[in-house]
């Protein structure tokens, strides 16, 4: 069985990409104060759905190159928010002149991998295992191989593809992503300043106003905020406004 060279040539190139957005939220409503009986079913329904958990992903794109028995392996990894983005990334980086363009991605509980002509489970699966071992999520890794004339054997291929993928992810910059929900609230005109102060305090993003949707004298304010902050934000708004303000998501 062919062995992998002990000290391969390695090059890592970081390139910043945008982080993926959180998944679309399911609409719910709850009261910032003691809720009326008419709101109880909505609140019960919301409590039964678990919020997305924080996860660690890559800050941006990284690549590593190794030469193993004259074959050149180039691993390219990037954060991806969904399957469509993963496939678009594959189309962008794969080389039709290469012998193989093998890949794997992990999107929460969803994953896929592909051997692209290599013997079954010798390329895509080791790449996926490298992603799992690295602890990152919402990530895709593509490993491009240019055959150098020497066969590596089944074990050699597993070590080569898994090794270059692991090396690519090993020192890649990462960050913790806390998923955000799209939230809205109907706010009386005279309380907009008070509510905006709380939104800033809880680091709400993408704040928008809709003067047509709200009831008379109210403005619908929409924003994105971390799931884990929604309840505290609701309580803070209720306390600051000294009245019940509905939140919807």
C-alpha positions as CSV (number, residue, x, y, z in Angstrom):
1,X,0.0,0.0,0.0
2,X,1.4,3.4,-1.0
3,X,2.3,5.7,1.8
4,X,1.7,9.4,2.0
5,X,4.8,11.7,2.0
6,X,5.6,12.6,5.6
7,X,6.4,16.3,5.0
8,X,4.3,17.6,2.1
9,X,4.5,21.0,0.7
10,X,1.7,23.2,2.1
11,X,0.3,26.6,1.3
12,X,-2.7,28.3,3.1
13,X,-4.4,31.3,1.7
14,X,-7.1,33.0,3.7
15,X,-9.7,35.2,1.9
16,X,-12.6,36.8,3.8
17,X,-16.1,36.0,2.7
18,X,-19.5,37.0,4.1
19,X,-20.8,34.9,6.9
20,X,-24.0,33.0,6.3
21,X,-27.2,34.4,7.4
22,X,-29.4,32.6,10.0
23,X,-32.3,30.4,8.7
24,X,-35.7,32.1,8.2
25,X,-37.7,32.3,11.4
26,X,-41.3,31.0,12.0
27,X,-43.8,33.7,12.9
28,X,-45.0,33.7,16.5
29,X,-46.4,36.3,19.0
30,X,-45.9,36.8,22.7
31,X,-46.5,39.5,25.3
32,X,-43.9,41.5,27.0
33,X,-46.1,41.6,30.1
34,X,-48.5,39.1,31.6
35,X,-50.3,37.7,28.5
36,X,-54.0,37.6,28.1
37,X,-55.7,34.2,27.7
38,X,-56.2,34.8,24.0
39,X,-52.4,34.9,23.5
40,X,-51.8,31.6,25.4
41,X,-52.1,29.3,22.4
42,X,-49.6,31.3,20.4
43,X,-47.1,31.4,23.3
44,X,-47.4,27.6,23.8
45,X,-46.8,27.0,20.2
46,X,-43.7,29.1,20.2
47,X,-42.2,27.4,23.2
48,X,-42.4,24.0,21.6
49,X,-40.1,25.0,18.7
50,X,-36.4,25.0,19.6
51,X,-34.4,28.0,18.5
52,X,-31.3,27.3,16.3
53,X,-28.1,26.7,18.3
54,X,-25.0,28.9,17.9
55,X,-22.3,27.3,15.7
56,X,-18.7,27.8,14.7
57,X,-17.9,28.4,11.0
58,X,-15.1,29.8,8.9
59,X,-14.5,33.5,8.7
60,X,-13.8,33.2,5.0
61,X,-12.3,31.1,2.2
62,X,-9.1,29.2,2.8
63,X,-7.0,26.9,0.6
64,X,-4.2,24.4,1.1
65,X,-2.0,22.6,-1.4
66,X,-0.1,19.3,-1.0
67,X,1.9,17.2,-3.3
68,X,1.7,13.4,-2.7
69,X,3.6,11.0,-4.9
70,X,3.5,13.5,-7.8
71,X,-0.2,14.1,-7.5
72,X,-1.2,17.6,-6.6
73,X,-4.1,18.0,-4.1
74,X,-5.7,21.5,-3.6
75,X,-8.3,21.8,-0.8
76,X,-10.5,24.9,-0.9
77,X,-13.0,25.5,2.0
78,X,-15.6,28.2,2.6
79,X,-18.6,29.0,4.7
80,X,-21.9,28.3,3.0
81,X,-25.4,29.2,4.2
82,X,-27.3,26.5,2.3
83,X,-27.1,23.8,-0.4
84,X,-27.6,26.2,-3.2
85,X,-24.6,28.3,-2.1
86,X,-22.6,25.1,-1.6
87,X,-23.2,24.0,-5.2
88,X,-22.5,27.4,-6.5
89,X,-19.2,27.3,-4.6
90,X,-18.4,24.0,-6.2
91,X,-19.1,25.3,-9.7
92,X,-16.9,28.3,-9.0
93,X,-13.7,26.5,-7.8
94,X,-13.8,23.1,-9.6
95,X,-11.3,22.7,-12.4
96,X,-12.5,20.7,-15.4
97,X,-8.9,20.0,-16.3
98,X,-8.3,18.2,-13.0
99,X,-8.5,14.4,-12.7
100,X,-11.0,14.7,-9.8
101,X,-13.0,17.4,-8.0
102,X,-14.1,15.7,-4.8
103,X,-16.2,17.5,-2.1
104,X,-18.2,17.4,1.0
105,X,-20.4,19.9,2.9
106,X,-22.1,20.1,6.3
107,X,-25.1,22.3,6.9
108,X,-26.3,21.5,10.4
109,X,-27.8,18.0,10.3
110,X,-27.6,18.0,6.5
111,X,-24.5,16.7,4.7
112,X,-23.4,15.4,1.3
113,X,-20.1,14.2,-0.2
114,X,-18.9,13.0,-3.6
115,X,-16.0,10.9,-4.8
116,X,-16.1,12.3,-8.4
117,X,-14.7,9.1,-9.9
118,X,-12.3,8.0,-7.1
119,X,-13.0,4.6,-5.6
120,X,-16.1,4.6,-3.4
121,X,-15.6,6.3,0.1
122,X,-11.9,7.2,-0.6
123,X,-12.4,10.9,-1.2
124,X,-15.7,12.5,-0.3
125,X,-16.2,10.6,2.9
126,X,-12.7,11.4,4.3
127,X,-13.3,15.1,3.4
128,X,-16.6,15.0,5.4
129,X,-14.8,13.3,8.3
130,X,-12.3,16.1,8.3
131,X,-15.1,18.7,8.6
132,X,-16.6,16.8,11.5
133,X,-13.3,16.5,13.3
134,X,-12.6,20.2,12.9
135,X,-15.8,21.2,14.7
136,X,-16.9,23.7,12.1
137,X,-20.4,23.8,10.6
138,X,-22.1,25.4,7.5
139,X,-18.9,24.7,5.6
140,X,-18.0,23.1,2.2
141,X,-14.6,21.7,1.3
142,X,-13.6,20.9,-2.3
143,X,-10.4,18.9,-2.9
144,X,-9.0,19.0,-6.5
145,X,-6.6,16.3,-7.6
146,X,-4.2,16.4,-10.5
147,X,-3.0,12.9,-11.1
148,X,0.8,12.6,-11.1
149,X,1.2,9.1,-12.6
150,X,1.6,7.1,-9.4
151,X,-1.5,5.3,-7.9
152,X,-1.9,5.8,-4.2
153,X,-4.1,2.8,-3.4
154,X,-7.3,2.9,-1.3
155,X,-5.7,3.7,2.0
156,X,-3.4,6.3,0.4
157,X,-6.4,8.1,-1.2
158,X,-8.2,8.2,2.1
159,X,-5.2,9.6,3.9
160,X,-4.5,12.1,1.1
161,X,-8.0,13.5,0.7
162,X,-8.7,13.5,4.5
163,X,-5.3,14.9,5.3
164,X,-5.4,17.8,2.9
165,X,-8.9,18.7,4.0
166,X,-7.9,18.5,7.7
167,X,-4.8,20.7,7.0
168,X,-6.9,23.2,5.2
169,X,-9.3,23.5,8.2
170,X,-6.8,23.2,11.0
171,X,-5.6,26.8,11.2
172,X,-8.4,28.5,9.3
173,X,-9.9,31.5,11.1
174,X,-13.3,30.8,12.6
175,X,-16.0,32.7,14.5
176,X,-19.1,31.9,16.5
177,X,-22.4,32.6,14.8
178,X,-25.5,33.2,16.9
179,X,-28.5,32.7,14.7
180,X,-30.9,35.7,14.4
181,X,-34.7,35.8,14.1
182,X,-36.7,38.3,12.1
183,X,-39.0,40.1,14.6
184,X,-41.6,42.7,14.4
185,X,-43.6,44.8,16.9
186,X,-46.4,47.3,16.7
187,X,-45.2,50.5,18.4
188,X,-47.2,53.7,19.2
189,X,-45.7,56.8,17.6
190,X,-45.0,58.4,20.9
191,X,-43.0,55.3,22.1
192,X,-40.7,54.9,19.0
193,X,-37.8,56.6,20.7
194,X,-38.1,54.4,23.8
195,X,-38.3,51.3,21.7
196,X,-35.4,52.2,19.5
197,X,-33.2,52.8,22.5
198,X,-33.9,49.2,23.6
199,X,-33.3,47.9,20.1
200,X,-29.9,49.5,20.1
201,X,-29.1,48.2,23.6
202,X,-29.9,44.6,22.4
203,X,-27.9,45.1,19.2
204,X,-30.8,44.6,16.8
205,X,-29.9,44.8,13.1
206,X,-31.6,45.7,9.8
207,X,-34.3,47.9,11.6
208,X,-37.1,49.0,9.3
209,X,-40.4,50.8,9.8
210,X,-43.7,50.2,8.0
211,X,-46.3,52.9,8.5
212,X,-49.0,51.1,6.4
213,X,-49.1,47.7,8.3
214,X,-49.6,48.9,11.8
215,X,-53.0,50.0,13.3
216,X,-54.0,53.6,13.7
217,X,-51.4,55.4,15.7
218,X,-49.0,52.5,15.5
219,X,-45.9,51.8,13.4
220,X,-44.7,48.2,12.6
221,X,-41.0,48.1,13.4
222,X,-39.1,45.1,12.0
223,X,-35.6,44.0,12.9
224,X,-33.3,41.0,13.3
225,X,-32.0,40.0,16.7
226,X,-30.3,37.0,18.3
227,X,-32.7,34.3,19.3
228,X,-31.4,34.1,22.8
229,X,-32.1,37.9,23.3
230,X,-35.7,37.9,22.2
231,X,-37.3,37.3,25.6
232,X,-35.1,39.8,27.4
233,X,-35.7,42.4,24.7
234,X,-39.5,41.9,25.0
235,X,-39.3,42.3,28.8
236,X,-37.1,45.4,28.5
237,X,-39.5,47.0,26.0
238,X,-42.5,46.2,28.1
239,X,-40.8,47.7,31.2
240,X,-39.6,50.9,29.4
241,X,-42.9,51.5,27.7
242,X,-45.0,50.7,30.8
243,X,-47.5,48.8,28.6
244,X,-47.9,45.6,26.7
245,X,-46.1,45.6,23.3
246,X,-46.6,42.6,21.0
247,X,-43.6,41.0,19.3
248,X,-44.1,38.8,16.2
249,X,-41.8,36.3,14.5
